[in-house]
Amino acid sequence: MPIRPVKELVAEAKARITTLSPEEAKAQADSGDALLVDIRDVRELKREGRVPGAFHAPRGMLEFWIDPTSPYHKPELAGDRTLILFCASAWRSALSADALQNFGMTNVAEIGGGFSAWRDAGLPVETPEGG
């Protein structure tokens, strides 16, 4: 039996989660109602740049950092603010937001198009040192 294509899994996840435009995500973060959470690999941040004020939570640690009972819990990810996840182009963030909803979270969303859409919309980006 062949494995299911990841594109199919992402499409199914996107049907279950909230997707915000980069501008909507920025407005919610600026108002204090949300925290932007960058789930890209650290190498991507160094290569492409960062969204100012975004909290970096690598995809592989996301559930561990969010769970308050985990020894790896990060208090920055707790509370009532909506966590707005983003990756490079919104595939990993869709799967991650869906996973967090399965975790029981209701205050989670993603940025449609990810970091690429944020950058292409002309929103602030801190460029890598020496870049």
Backbone atoms as SQL, in Angstrom:
CREATE TABLE atoms (id INTEGER PRIMARY KEY, chain TEXT, resi INTEGER, resn TEXT, atom TEXT, x REAL, y REAL, z REAL);
INSERT INTO atoms VALUES
  (1, 'A', 1, 'MET', 'N', 0.845, -1.185, 0.000),
  (2, 'A', 1, 'MET', 'CA', 0.000, 0.000, 0.000),
  (3, 'A', 1, 'MET', 'C', 0.888, 1.245, 0.000),
  (4, 'A', 2, 'PRO', 'N', 0.690, 2.141, -0.952),
  (5, 'A', 2, 'PRO', 'CA', 1.522, 3.348, -1.004),
  (6, 'A', 2, 'PRO', 'C', 1.157, 4.312, 0.125),
  (7, 'A', 3, 'ILE', 'N', 2.126, 5.114, 0.514),
  (8, 'A', 3, 'ILE', 'CA', 1.859, 6.114, 1.550),
  (9, 'A', 3, 'ILE', 'C', 1.015, 7.240, 0.961),
  (10, 'A', 4, 'ARG', 'N', 0.296, 7.926, 1.840),
  (11, 'A', 4, 'ARG', 'CA', -0.510, 9.066, 1.388),
  (12, 'A', 4, 'ARG', 'C', 0.408, 10.245, 1.117),
  (13, 'A', 5, 'PRO', 'N', 0.185, 10.940, 0.030),
  (14, 'A', 5, 'PRO', 'CA', 1.020, 12.108, -0.276),
  (15, 'A', 5, 'PRO', 'C', 0.873, 13.200, 0.786),
  (16, 'A', 6, 'VAL', 'N', 1.979, 13.809, 1.138),
  (17, 'A', 6, 'VAL', 'CA', 1.955, 14.864, 2.157),
  (18, 'A', 6, 'VAL', 'C', 1.068, 16.016, 1.708),
  (19, 'A', 7, 'LYS', 'N', 1.019, 16.273, 0.406),
  (20, 'A', 7, 'LYS', 'CA', 0.166, 17.349, -0.095),
  (21, 'A', 7, 'LYS', 'C', -1.300, 17.107, 0.286),
  (22, 'A', 8, 'GLU', 'N', -1.721, 15.859, 0.268),
  (23, 'A', 8, 'GLU', 'CA', -3.075, 15.490, 0.663),
  (24, 'A', 8, 'GLU', 'C', -3.286, 15.724, 2.158),
  (25, 'A', 9, 'LEU', 'N', -2.311, 15.344, 2.967),
  (26, 'A', 9, 'LEU', 'CA', -2.402, 15.557, 4.416),
  (27, 'A', 9, 'LEU', 'C', -2.472, 17.039, 4.748),
  (28, 'A', 10, 'VAL', 'N', -1.681, 17.842, 4.044),
  (29, 'A', 10, 'VAL', 'CA', -1.687, 19.291, 4.273),
  (30, 'A', 10, 'VAL', 'C', -3.047, 19.870, 3.903),
  (31, 'A', 11, 'ALA', 'N', -3.604, 19.459, 2.775),
  (32, 'A', 11, 'ALA', 'CA', -4.919, 19.959, 2.352),
  (33, 'A', 11, 'ALA', 'C', -5.986, 19.616, 3.385),
  (34, 'A', 12, 'GLU', 'N', -5.943, 18.402, 3.917),
  (35, 'A', 12, 'GLU', 'CA', -6.907, 18.003, 4.945),
  (36, 'A', 12, 'GLU', 'C', -6.726, 18.828, 6.216),
  (37, 'A', 13, 'ALA', 'N', -5.479, 19.066, 6.608),
  (38, 'A', 13, 'ALA', 'CA', -5.208, 19.881, 7.799),
  (39, 'A', 13, 'ALA', 'C', -5.720, 21.303, 7.600),
  (40, 'A', 14, 'LYS', 'N', -5.465, 21.878, 6.430),
  (41, 'A', 14, 'LYS', 'CA', -5.893, 23.257, 6.160),
  (42, 'A', 14, 'LYS', 'C', -7.414, 23.398, 6.229),
  (43, 'A', 15, 'ALA', 'N', -8.145, 22.331, 5.937),
  (44, 'A', 15, 'ALA', 'CA', -9.601, 22.378, 6.028),
  (45, 'A', 15, 'ALA', 'C', -10.085, 22.421, 7.479),
  (46, 'A', 16, 'ARG', 'N', -9.213, 22.053, 8.415),
  (47, 'A', 16, 'ARG', 'CA', -9.609, 21.991, 9.827),
  (48, 'A', 16, 'ARG', 'C', -9.063, 23.149, 10.670),
  (49, 'A', 17, 'ILE', 'N', -8.158, 23.933, 10.125),
  (50, 'A', 17, 'ILE', 'CA', -7.492, 24.964, 10.926),
  (51, 'A', 17, 'ILE', 'C', -7.857, 26.358, 10.437),
  (52, 'A', 18, 'THR', 'N', -7.438, 27.360, 11.207),
  (53, 'A', 18, 'THR', 'CA', -7.616, 28.759, 10.827),
  (54, 'A', 18, 'THR', 'C', -6.356, 29.237, 10.128),
  (55, 'A', 19, 'THR', 'N', -6.541, 29.814, 8.956),
  (56, 'A', 19, 'THR', 'CA', -5.421, 30.385, 8.204),
  (57, 'A', 19, 'THR', 'C', -5.631, 31.886, 8.101),
  (58, 'A', 20, 'LEU', 'N', -4.610, 32.633, 8.480),
  (59, 'A', 20, 'LEU', 'CA', -4.661, 34.094, 8.442),
  (60, 'A', 20, 'LEU', 'C', -3.722, 34.610, 7.367),
  (61, 'A', 21, 'SER', 'N', -4.047, 35.759, 6.817),
  (62, 'A', 21, 'SER', 'CA', -3.115, 36.415, 5.899),
  (63, 'A', 21, 'SER', 'C', -1.948, 36.955, 6.723),
  (64, 'A', 22, 'PRO', 'N', -0.817, 37.227, 6.078),
  (65, 'A', 22, 'PRO', 'CA', 0.287, 37.834, 6.830),
  (66, 'A', 22, 'PRO', 'C', -0.124, 39.131, 7.523),
  (67, 'A', 23, 'GLU', 'N', -0.946, 39.933, 6.859),
  (68, 'A', 23, 'GLU', 'CA', -1.376, 41.204, 7.441),
  (69, 'A', 23, 'GLU', 'C', -2.269, 40.986, 8.662),
  (70, 'A', 24, 'GLU', 'N', -3.178, 40.010, 8.586),
  (71, 'A', 24, 'GLU', 'CA', -4.035, 39.689, 9.740),
  (72, 'A', 24, 'GLU', 'C', -3.191, 39.186, 10.906),
  (73, 'A', 25, 'ALA', 'N', -2.202, 38.341, 10.603),
  (74, 'A', 25, 'ALA', 'CA', -1.332, 37.807, 11.649),
  (75, 'A', 25, 'ALA', 'C', -0.545, 38.930, 12.320),
  (76, 'A', 26, 'LYS', 'N', -0.010, 39.841, 11.523),
  (77, 'A', 26, 'LYS', 'CA', 0.755, 40.961, 12.077),
  (78, 'A', 26, 'LYS', 'C', -0.124, 41.829, 12.961),
  (79, 'A', 27, 'ALA', 'N', -1.346, 42.112, 12.508),
  (80, 'A', 27, 'ALA', 'CA', -2.261, 42.946, 13.295),
  (81, 'A', 27, 'ALA', 'C', -2.576, 42.299, 14.638),
  (82, 'A', 28, 'GLN', 'N', -2.825, 40.991, 14.643),
  (83, 'A', 28, 'GLN', 'CA', -3.115, 40.297, 15.906),
  (84, 'A', 28, 'GLN', 'C', -1.896, 40.298, 16.825),
  (85, 'A', 29, 'ALA', 'N', -0.713, 40.097, 16.255),
  (86, 'A', 29, 'ALA', 'CA', 0.508, 40.113, 17.072),
  (87, 'A', 29, 'ALA', 'C', 0.762, 41.520, 17.617),
  (88, 'A', 30, 'ASP', 'N', 0.586, 42.532, 16.764),
  (89, 'A', 30, 'ASP', 'CA', 0.807, 43.922, 17.197),
  (90, 'A', 30, 'ASP', 'C', -0.151, 44.330, 18.305),
  (91, 'A', 31, 'SER', 'N', -1.368, 43.782, 18.305),
  (92, 'A', 31, 'SER', 'CA', -2.357, 44.139, 19.325),
  (93, 'A', 31, 'SER', 'C', -2.114, 43.406, 20.647),
  (94, 'A', 32, 'GLY', 'N', -1.228, 42.392, 20.621),
  (95, 'A', 32, 'GLY', 'CA', -0.969, 41.615, 21.828),
  (96, 'A', 32, 'GLY', 'C', -1.891, 40.420, 21.981),
  (97, 'A', 33, 'ASP', 'N', -2.791, 40.228, 21.013),
  (98, 'A', 33, 'ASP', 'CA', -3.734, 39.108, 21.081),
  (99, 'A', 33, 'ASP', 'C', -3.120, 37.791, 20.618),
  (100, 'A', 34, 'ALA', 'N', -1.959, 37.867, 19.968),
  (101, 'A', 34, 'ALA', 'CA', -1.362, 36.660, 19.399),
  (102, 'A', 34, 'ALA', 'C', 0.159, 36.715, 19.508),
  (103, 'A', 35, 'LEU', 'N', 0.742, 35.543, 19.428),
  (104, 'A', 35, 'LEU', 'CA', 2.194, 35.399, 19.372),
  (105, 'A', 35, 'LEU', 'C', 2.533, 34.691, 18.076),
  (106, 'A', 36, 'LEU', 'N', 3.402, 35.296, 17.286),
  (107, 'A', 36, 'LEU', 'CA', 3.879, 34.641, 16.071),
  (108, 'A', 36, 'LEU', 'C', 4.908, 33.599, 16.472),
  (109, 'A', 37, 'VAL', 'N', 4.753, 32.380, 15.956),
  (110, 'A', 37, 'VAL', 'CA', 5.637, 31.274, 16.317),
  (111, 'A', 37, 'VAL', 'C', 6.255, 30.709, 15.044),
  (112, 'A', 38, 'ASP', 'N', 7.544, 30.908, 14.918),
  (113, 'A', 38, 'ASP', 'CA', 8.312, 30.459, 13.754),
  (114, 'A', 38, 'ASP', 'C', 8.781, 29.038, 14.004),
  (115, 'A', 39, 'ILE', 'N', 8.288, 28.078, 13.230),
  (116, 'A', 39, 'ILE', 'CA', 8.642, 26.672, 13.457),
  (117, 'A', 39, 'ILE', 'C', 9.708, 26.181, 12.479),
  (118, 'A', 40, 'ARG', 'N', 10.302, 27.100, 11.722),
  (119, 'A', 40, 'ARG', 'CA', 11.344, 26.702, 10.772),
  (120, 'A', 40, 'ARG', 'C', 12.601, 26.241, 11.510),
  (121, 'A', 41, 'ASP', 'N', 13.409, 25.513, 10.801),
  (122, 'A', 41, 'ASP', 'CA', 14.705, 25.067, 11.302),
  (123, 'A', 41, 'ASP', 'C', 15.620, 26.280, 11.474),
  (124, 'A', 42, 'VAL', 'N', 16.501, 26.221, 12.441),
  (125, 'A', 42, 'VAL', 'CA', 17.405, 27.340, 12.719),
  (126, 'A', 42, 'VAL', 'C', 18.238, 27.705, 11.490),
  (127, 'A', 43, 'ARG', 'N', 18.561, 26.732, 10.661),
  (128, 'A', 43, 'ARG', 'CA', 19.331, 27.029, 9.443),
  (129, 'A', 43, 'ARG', 'C', 18.530, 27.894, 8.489),
  (130, 'A', 44, 'GLU', 'N', 17.206, 27.704, 8.449),
  (131, 'A', 44, 'GLU', 'CA', 16.357, 28.541, 7.599),
  (132, 'A', 44, 'GLU', 'C', 16.333, 29.980, 8.109),
  (133, 'A', 45, 'LEU', 'N', 16.286, 30.151, 9.420),
  (134, 'A', 45, 'LEU', 'CA', 16.297, 31.490, 9.992),
  (135, 'A', 45, 'LEU', 'C', 17.582, 32.212, 9.633),
  (136, 'A', 46, 'LYS', 'N', 18.688, 31.500, 9.743),
  (137, 'A', 46, 'LYS', 'CA', 19.983, 32.115, 9.427),
  (138, 'A', 46, 'LYS', 'C', 20.100, 32.463, 7.952),
  (139, 'A', 47, 'ARG', 'N', 19.507, 31.632, 7.105),
  (140, 'A', 47, 'ARG', 'CA', 19.612, 31.831, 5.660),
  (141, 'A', 47, 'ARG', 'C', 18.622, 32.878, 5.147),
  (142, 'A', 48, 'GLU', 'N', 17.375, 32.835, 5.643),
  (143, 'A', 48, 'GLU', 'CA', 16.298, 33.657, 5.077),
  (144, 'A', 48, 'GLU', 'C', 15.960, 34.901, 5.890),
  (145, 'A', 49, 'GLY', 'N', 16.273, 34.874, 7.180),
  (146, 'A', 49, 'GLY', 'CA', 15.898, 35.986, 8.048),
  (147, 'A', 49, 'GLY', 'C', 14.768, 35.588, 8.985),
  (148, 'A', 50, 'ARG', 'N', 14.386, 36.532, 9.838),
  (149, 'A', 50, 'ARG', 'CA', 13.382, 36.272, 10.874),
  (150, 'A', 50, 'ARG', 'C', 12.318, 37.350, 10.856),
  (151, 'A', 51, 'VAL', 'N', 11.170, 37.016, 11.395),
  (152, 'A', 51, 'VAL', 'CA', 10.112, 37.996, 11.627),
  (153, 'A', 51, 'VAL', 'C', 10.394, 38.618, 12.991),
  (154, 'A', 52, 'PRO', 'N', 10.547, 39.946, 13.058),
  (155, 'A', 52, 'PRO', 'CA', 10.829, 40.582, 14.345),
  (156, 'A', 52, 'PRO', 'C', 9.758, 40.250, 15.381),
  (157, 'A', 53, 'GLY', 'N', 10.199, 39.859, 16.561),
  (158, 'A', 53, 'GLY', 'CA', 9.295, 39.559, 17.661),
  (159, 'A', 53, 'GLY', 'C', 8.718, 38.161, 17.656),
  (160, 'A', 54, 'ALA', 'N', 8.951, 37.391, 16.605),
  (161, 'A', 54, 'ALA', 'CA', 8.418, 36.023, 16.557),
  (162, 'A', 54, 'ALA', 'C', 9.214, 35.133, 17.502),
  (163, 'A', 55, 'PHE', 'N', 8.517, 34.197, 18.117),
  (164, 'A', 55, 'PHE', 'CA', 9.148, 33.225, 19.007),
  (165, 'A', 55, 'PHE', 'C', 9.559, 32.027, 18.167),
  (166, 'A', 56, 'HIS', 'N', 10.800, 31.597, 18.280),
  (167, 'A', 56, 'HIS', 'CA', 11.268, 30.442, 17.514),
  (168, 'A', 56, 'HIS', 'C', 11.040, 29.166, 18.303),
  (169, 'A', 57, 'ALA', 'N', 10.242, 28.261, 17.737),
  (170, 'A', 57, 'ALA', 'CA', 9.968, 26.954, 18.337),
  (171, 'A', 57, 'ALA', 'C', 10.125, 25.913, 17.231),
  (172, 'A', 58, 'PRO', 'N', 11.285, 25.278, 17.137),
  (173, 'A', 58, 'PRO', 'CA', 11.503, 24.318, 16.054),
  (174, 'A', 58, 'PRO', 'C', 10.410, 23.261, 16.015),
  (175, 'A', 59, 'ARG', 'N', 9.992, 22.893, 14.817),
  (176, 'A', 59, 'ARG', 'CA', 8.887, 21.949, 14.634),
  (177, 'A', 59, 'ARG', 'C', 9.050, 20.693, 15.480),
  (178, 'A', 60, 'GLY', 'N', 10.231, 20.176, 15.565),
  (179, 'A', 60, 'GLY', 'CA', 10.452, 18.936, 16.299),
  (180, 'A', 60, 'GLY', 'C', 10.219, 19.039, 17.798),
  (181, 'A', 61, 'MET', 'N', 10.193, 20.256, 18.338),
  (182, 'A', 61, 'MET', 'CA', 10.014, 20.446, 19.783),
  (183, 'A', 61, 'MET', 'C', 8.678, 21.077, 20.142),
  (184, 'A', 62, 'LEU', 'N', 7.878, 21.423, 19.154),
  (185, 'A', 62, 'LEU', 'CA', 6.676, 22.222, 19.376),
  (186, 'A', 62, 'LEU', 'C', 5.760, 21.654, 20.456),
  (187, 'A', 63, 'GLU', 'N', 5.326, 20.409, 20.321),
  (188, 'A', 63, 'GLU', 'CA', 4.410, 19.831, 21.309),
  (189, 'A', 63, 'GLU', 'C', 5.051, 19.775, 22.694),
  (190, 'A', 64, 'PHE', 'N', 6.338, 19.467, 22.758),
  (191, 'A', 64, 'PHE', 'CA', 7.032, 19.379, 24.044),
  (192, 'A', 64, 'PHE', 'C', 7.134, 20.747, 24.714),
  (193, 'A', 65, 'TRP', 'N', 7.348, 21.784, 23.916),
  (194, 'A', 65, 'TRP', 'CA', 7.464, 23.125, 24.467),
  (195, 'A', 65, 'TRP', 'C', 6.112, 23.687, 24.881),
  (196, 'A', 66, 'ILE', 'N', 5.016, 23.247, 24.257),
  (197, 'A', 66, 'ILE', 'CA', 3.687, 23.761, 24.580),
  (198, 'A', 66, 'ILE', 'C', 3.079, 23.064, 25.790),
  (199, 'A', 67, 'ASP', 'N', 3.316, 21.783, 25.945),
  (200, 'A', 67, 'ASP', 'CA', 2.721, 21.001, 27.035),
  (201, 'A', 67, 'ASP', 'C', 3.256, 21.477, 28.384),
  (202, 'A', 68, 'PRO', 'N', 2.384, 22.031, 29.258),
  (203, 'A', 68, 'PRO', 'CA', 2.852, 22.532, 30.553),
  (204, 'A', 68, 'PRO', 'C', 3.371, 21.436, 31.475),
  (205, 'A', 69, 'THR', 'N', 3.058, 20.165, 31.196),
  (206, 'A', 69, 'THR', 'CA', 3.563, 19.074, 32.034),
  (207, 'A', 69, 'THR', 'C', 4.900, 18.523, 31.527),
  (208, 'A', 70, 'SER', 'N', 5.349, 19.008, 30.390),
  (209, 'A', 70, 'SER', 'CA', 6.603, 18.536, 29.809),
  (210, 'A', 70, 'SER', 'C', 7.791, 19.202, 30.497),
  (211, 'A', 71, 'PRO', 'N', 8.877, 18.474, 30.691),
  (212, 'A', 71, 'PRO', 'CA', 10.074, 19.105, 31.256),
  (213, 'A', 71, 'PRO', 'C', 10.678, 20.149, 30.313),
  (214, 'A', 72, 'TYR', 'N', 10.240, 20.173, 29.077),
  (215, 'A', 72, 'TYR', 'CA', 10.767, 21.115, 28.085),
  (216, 'A', 72, 'TYR', 'C', 9.858, 22.323, 27.865),
  (217, 'A', 73, 'HIS', 'N', 8.778, 22.424, 28.654),
  (218, 'A', 73, 'HIS', 'CA', 7.776, 23.491, 28.485),
  (219, 'A', 73, 'HIS', 'C', 8.421, 24.877, 28.466),
  (220, 'A', 74, 'LYS', 'N', 7.925, 25.706, 27.535),
  (221, 'A', 74, 'LYS', 'CA', 8.353, 27.113, 27.441),
  (222, 'A', 74, 'LYS', 'C', 7.170, 27.994, 27.838),
  (223, 'A', 75, 'PRO', 'N', 7.289, 28.743, 28.935),
  (224, 'A', 75, 'PRO', 'CA', 6.175, 29.578, 29.404),
  (225, 'A', 75, 'PRO', 'C', 5.708, 30.597, 28.365),
  (226, 'A', 76, 'GLU', 'N', 6.578, 30.995, 27.456),
  (227, 'A', 76, 'GLU', 'CA', 6.192, 31.961, 26.426),
  (228, 'A', 76, 'GLU', 'C', 5.049, 31.445, 25.556),
  (229, 'A', 77, 'LEU', 'N', 4.910, 30.113, 25.484),
  (230, 'A', 77, 'LEU', 'CA', 3.881, 29.514, 24.638),
  (231, 'A', 77, 'LEU', 'C', 2.584, 29.222, 25.396),
  (232, 'A', 78, 'ALA', 'N', 2.529, 29.588, 26.665),
  (233, 'A', 78, 'ALA', 'CA', 1.334, 29.364, 27.490),
  (234, 'A', 78, 'ALA', 'C', 0.475, 30.625, 27.500),
  (235, 'A', 79, 'GLY', 'N', -0.735, 30.488, 27.932),
  (236, 'A', 79, 'GLY', 'CA', -1.611, 31.645, 28.080),
  (237, 'A', 79, 'GLY', 'C', -2.733, 31.660, 27.067),
  (238, 'A', 80, 'ASP', 'N', -3.422, 32.785, 27.032),
  (239, 'A', 80, 'ASP', 'CA', -4.620, 32.918, 26.207),
  (240, 'A', 80, 'ASP', 'C', -4.362, 33.441, 24.801),
  (241, 'A', 81, 'ARG', 'N', -3.166, 33.959, 24.560),
  (242, 'A', 81, 'ARG', 'CA', -2.893, 34.493, 23.223),
  (243, 'A', 81, 'ARG', 'C', -2.999, 33.388, 22.173),
  (244, 'A', 82, 'THR', 'N', -3.446, 33.761, 20.997),
  (245, 'A', 82, 'THR', 'CA', -3.454, 32.822, 19.873),
  (246, 'A', 82, 'THR', 'C', -2.024, 32.615, 19.412),
  (247, 'A', 83, 'LEU', 'N', -1.647, 31.370, 19.216),
  (248, 'A', 83, 'LEU', 'CA', -0.339, 31.056, 18.657),
  (249, 'A', 83, 'LEU', 'C', -0.505, 30.961, 17.145),
  (250, 'A', 84, 'ILE', 'N', 0.143, 31.863, 16.421),
  (251, 'A', 84, 'ILE', 'CA', 0.058, 31.875, 14.962),
  (252, 'A', 84, 'ILE', 'C', 1.356, 31.291, 14.420),
  (253, 'A', 85, 'LEU', 'N', 1.263, 30.073, 13.940),
  (254, 'A', 85, 'LEU', 'CA', 2.435, 29.345, 13.461),
  (255, 'A', 85, 'LEU', 'C', 2.759, 29.713, 12.023),
  (256, 'A', 86, 'PHE', 'N', 4.048, 29.667, 11.711),
  (257, 'A', 86, 'PHE', 'CA', 4.446, 29.782, 10.314),
  (258, 'A', 86, 'PHE', 'C', 5.746, 29.045, 10.080),
  (259, 'A', 87, 'CYS', 'N', 5.883, 28.557, 8.850),
  (260, 'A', 87, 'CYS', 'CA', 7.116, 27.919, 8.383),
  (261, 'A', 87, 'CYS', 'C', 7.504, 28.640, 7.096),
  (262, 'A', 88, 'ALA', 'N', 8.178, 27.981, 6.192),
  (263, 'A', 88, 'ALA', 'CA', 8.602, 28.639, 4.962),
  (264, 'A', 88, 'ALA', 'C', 7.428, 28.932, 4.028),
  (265, 'A', 89, 'SER', 'N', 6.572, 27.922, 3.806),
  (266, 'A', 89, 'SER', 'CA', 5.492, 28.113, 2.830),
  (267, 'A', 89, 'SER', 'C', 4.152, 27.549, 3.277),
  (268, 'A', 90, 'ALA', 'N', 4.003, 27.246, 4.552),
  (269, 'A', 90, 'ALA', 'CA', 2.735, 26.873, 5.196),
  (270, 'A', 90, 'ALA', 'C', 2.340, 25.408, 5.052),
  (271, 'A', 91, 'TRP', 'N', 3.254, 24.518, 4.811),
  (272, 'A', 91, 'TRP', 'CA', 2.940, 23.091, 4.851),
  (273, 'A', 91, 'TRP', 'C', 3.152, 22.567, 6.267),
  (274, 'A', 92, 'ARG', 'N', 4.336, 22.792, 6.811),
  (275, 'A', 92, 'ARG', 'CA', 4.626, 22.339, 8.176),
  (276, 'A', 92, 'ARG', 'C', 3.723, 23.024, 9.187),
  (277, 'A', 93, 'SER', 'N', 3.449, 24.314, 8.976),
  (278, 'A', 93, 'SER', 'CA', 2.601, 25.035, 9.930),
  (279, 'A', 93, 'SER', 'C', 1.175, 24.510, 9.906),
  (280, 'A', 94, 'ALA', 'N', 0.673, 24.106, 8.744),
  (281, 'A', 94, 'ALA', 'CA', -0.675, 23.537, 8.672),
  (282, 'A', 94, 'ALA', 'C', -0.736, 22.231, 9.450),
  (283, 'A', 95, 'LEU', 'N', 0.230, 21.354, 9.224),
  (284, 'A', 95, 'LEU', 'CA', 0.260, 20.083, 9.952),
  (285, 'A', 95, 'LEU', 'C', 0.445, 20.317, 11.446),
  (286, 'A', 96, 'SER', 'N', 1.254, 21.300, 11.808),
  (287, 'A', 96, 'SER', 'CA', 1.512, 21.594, 13.217),
  (288, 'A', 96, 'SER', 'C', 0.290, 22.185, 13.906),
  (289, 'A', 97, 'ALA', 'N', -0.387, 23.116, 13.251),
  (290, 'A', 97, 'ALA', 'CA', -1.600, 23.702, 13.838),
  (291, 'A', 97, 'ALA', 'C', -2.658, 22.624, 14.032),
  (292, 'A', 98, 'ASP', 'N', -2.780, 21.732, 13.062),
  (293, 'A', 98, 'ASP', 'CA', -3.727, 20.632, 13.167),
  (294, 'A', 98, 'ASP', 'C', -3.358, 19.712, 14.339),
  (295, 'A', 99, 'ALA', 'N', -2.078, 19.422, 14.479),
  (296, 'A', 99, 'ALA', 'CA', -1.622, 18.569, 15.584),
  (297, 'A', 99, 'ALA', 'C', -1.925, 19.232, 16.929),
  (298, 'A', 100, 'LEU', 'N', -1.710, 20.544, 17.029),
  (299, 'A', 100, 'LEU', 'CA', -1.980, 21.237, 18.288),
  (300, 'A', 100, 'LEU', 'C', -3.479, 21.270, 18.601),
  (301, 'A', 101, 'GLN', 'N', -4.298, 21.369, 17.573),
  (302, 'A', 101, 'GLN', 'CA', -5.741, 21.280, 17.805),
  (303, 'A', 101, 'GLN', 'C', -6.100, 19.891, 18.322),
  (304, 'A', 102, 'ASN', 'N', -5.461, 18.856, 17.792),
  (305, 'A', 102, 'ASN', 'CA', -5.681, 17.500, 18.298),
  (306, 'A', 102, 'ASN', 'C', -5.192, 17.361, 19.731),
  (307, 'A', 103, 'PHE', 'N', -4.269, 18.206, 20.118),
  (308, 'A', 103, 'PHE', 'CA', -3.732, 18.278, 21.474),
  (309, 'A', 103, 'PHE', 'C', -4.763, 18.884, 22.428),
  (310, 'A', 104, 'GLY', 'N', -5.776, 19.551, 21.853),
  (311, 'A', 104, 'GLY', 'CA', -6.793, 20.211, 22.657),
  (312, 'A', 104, 'GLY', 'C', -6.736, 21.720, 22.620),
  (313, 'A', 105, 'MET', 'N', -5.813, 22.282, 21.860),
  (314, 'A', 105, 'MET', 'CA', -5.700, 23.742, 21.786),
  (315, 'A', 105, 'MET', 'C', -6.771, 24.304, 20.860),
  (316, 'A', 106, 'THR', 'N', -7.318, 25.448, 21.245),
  (317, 'A', 106, 'THR', 'CA', -8.273, 26.142, 20.391),
  (318, 'A', 106, 'THR', 'C', -7.718, 27.476, 19.905),
  (319, 'A', 107, 'ASN', 'N', -6.677, 27.951, 20.539),
  (320, 'A', 107, 'ASN', 'CA', -6.095, 29.257, 20.213),
  (321, 'A', 107, 'ASN', 'C', -4.846, 29.095, 19.339),
  (322, 'A', 108, 'VAL', 'N', -5.043, 28.509, 18.153),
  (323, 'A', 108, 'VAL', 'CA', -3.928, 28.271, 17.248),
  (324, 'A', 108, 'VAL', 'C', -4.373, 28.543, 15.815),
  (325, 'A', 109, 'ALA', 'N', -3.471, 29.107, 15.023),
  (326, 'A', 109, 'ALA', 'CA', -3.728, 29.407, 13.621),
  (327, 'A', 109, 'ALA', 'C', -2.398, 29.327, 12.874),
  (328, 'A', 110, 'GLU', 'N', -2.457, 29.555, 11.579),
  (329, 'A', 110, 'GLU', 'CA', -1.237, 29.600, 10.781),
  (330, 'A', 110, 'GLU', 'C', -1.296, 30.796, 9.844),
  (331, 'A', 111, 'ILE', 'N', -0.119, 31.175, 9.325),
  (332, 'A', 111, 'ILE', 'CA', -0.043, 32.224, 8.316),
  (333, 'A', 111, 'ILE', 'C', -0.077, 31.551, 6.947),
  (334, 'A', 112, 'GLY', 'N', -1.084, 31.886, 6.154),
  (335, 'A', 112, 'GLY', 'CA', -1.171, 31.361, 4.796),
  (336, 'A', 112, 'GLY', 'C', 0.036, 31.793, 3.982),
  (337, 'A', 113, 'GLY', 'N', 0.702, 30.838, 3.379),
  (338, 'A', 113, 'GLY', 'CA', 1.886, 31.141, 2.578),
  (339, 'A', 113, 'GLY', 'C', 3.164, 31.237, 3.381),
  (340, 'A', 114, 'GLY', 'N', 3.068, 31.222, 4.715),
  (341, 'A', 114, 'GLY', 'CA', 4.235, 31.191, 5.589),
  (342, 'A', 114, 'GLY', 'C', 5.138, 32.413, 5.493),
  (343, 'A', 115, 'PHE', 'N', 6.399, 32.187, 5.831),
  (344, 'A', 115, 'PHE', 'CA', 7.397, 33.258, 5.837),
  (345, 'A', 115, 'PHE', 'C', 7.521, 33.880, 4.453),
  (346, 'A', 116, 'SER', 'N', 7.421, 33.064, 3.422),
  (347, 'A', 116, 'SER', 'CA', 7.543, 33.579, 2.050),
  (348, 'A', 116, 'SER', 'C', 6.471, 34.628, 1.777),
  (349, 'A', 117, 'ALA', 'N', 5.230, 34.351, 2.176),
  (350, 'A', 117, 'ALA', 'CA', 4.139, 35.302, 1.964),
  (351, 'A', 117, 'ALA', 'C', 4.334, 36.555, 2.807),
  (352, 'A', 118, 'TRP', 'N', 4.806, 36.380, 4.043),
  (353, 'A', 118, 'TRP', 'CA', 5.093, 37.524, 4.924),
  (354, 'A', 118, 'TRP', 'C', 6.109, 38.447, 4.252),
  (355, 'A', 119, 'ARG', 'N', 7.211, 37.868, 3.813),
  (356, 'A', 119, 'ARG', 'CA', 8.280, 38.650, 3.166),
  (357, 'A', 119, 'ARG', 'C', 7.773, 39.301, 1.883),
  (358, 'A', 120, 'ASP', 'N', 7.029, 38.528, 1.060),
  (359, 'A', 120, 'ASP', 'CA', 6.535, 39.049, -0.212),
  (360, 'A', 120, 'ASP', 'C', 5.502, 40.150, -0.025),
  (361, 'A', 121, 'ALA', 'N', 4.836, 40.180, 1.137),
  (362, 'A', 121, 'ALA', 'CA', 3.872, 41.243, 1.446),
  (363, 'A', 121, 'ALA', 'C', 4.572, 42.524, 1.896),
  (364, 'A', 122, 'GLY', 'N', 5.903, 42.474, 2.004),
  (365, 'A', 122, 'GLY', 'CA', 6.660, 43.655, 2.408),
  (366, 'A', 122, 'GLY', 'C', 6.626, 43.917, 3.907),
  (367, 'A', 123, 'LEU', 'N', 6.257, 42.900, 4.688),
  (368, 'A', 123, 'LEU', 'CA', 6.236, 43.049, 6.146),
  (369, 'A', 123, 'LEU', 'C', 7.651, 42.935, 6.693),
  (370, 'A', 124, 'PRO', 'N', 7.881, 43.418, 7.911),
  (371, 'A', 124, 'PRO', 'CA', 9.242, 43.480, 8.448),
  (372, 'A', 124, 'PRO', 'C', 9.934, 42.112, 8.547),
  (373, 'A', 125, 'VAL', 'N', 11.203, 42.102, 8.145),
  (374, 'A', 125, 'VAL', 'CA', 12.053, 40.925, 8.240),
  (375, 'A', 125, 'VAL', 'C', 13.417, 41.375, 8.710),
  (376, 'A', 126, 'GLU', 'N', 13.932, 40.678, 9.731),
  (377, 'A', 126, 'GLU', 'CA', 15.315, 40.913, 10.159),
  (378, 'A', 126, 'GLU', 'C', 16.183, 40.005, 9.308),
  (379, 'A', 127, 'THR', 'N', 17.078, 40.620, 8.537),
  (380, 'A', 127, 'THR', 'CA', 17.904, 39.817, 7.650),
  (381, 'A', 127, 'THR', 'C', 19.060, 39.179, 8.405),
  (382, 'A', 128, 'PRO', 'N', 19.542, 38.048, 7.892),
  (383, 'A', 128, 'PRO', 'CA', 20.640, 37.357, 8.564),
  (384, 'A', 128, 'PRO', 'C', 21.876, 38.250, 8.625),
  (385, 'A', 129, 'GLU', 'N', 22.661, 38.036, 9.674),
  (386, 'A', 129, 'GLU', 'CA', 23.911, 38.802, 9.801),
  (387, 'A', 129, 'GLU', 'C', 24.803, 38.485, 8.619),
  (388, 'A', 130, 'GLY', 'N', 25.363, 39.535, 8.057),
  (389, 'A', 130, 'GLY', 'CA', 26.257, 39.371, 6.928),
  (390, 'A', 130, 'GLY', 'C', 25.519, 39.152, 5.622),
  (391, 'A', 131, 'GLY', 'N', 24.137, 39.163, 5.679),
  (392, 'A', 131, 'GLY', 'CA', 23.346, 38.894, 4.478),
  (393, 'A', 131, 'GLY', 'C', 22.848, 40.123, 3.809);
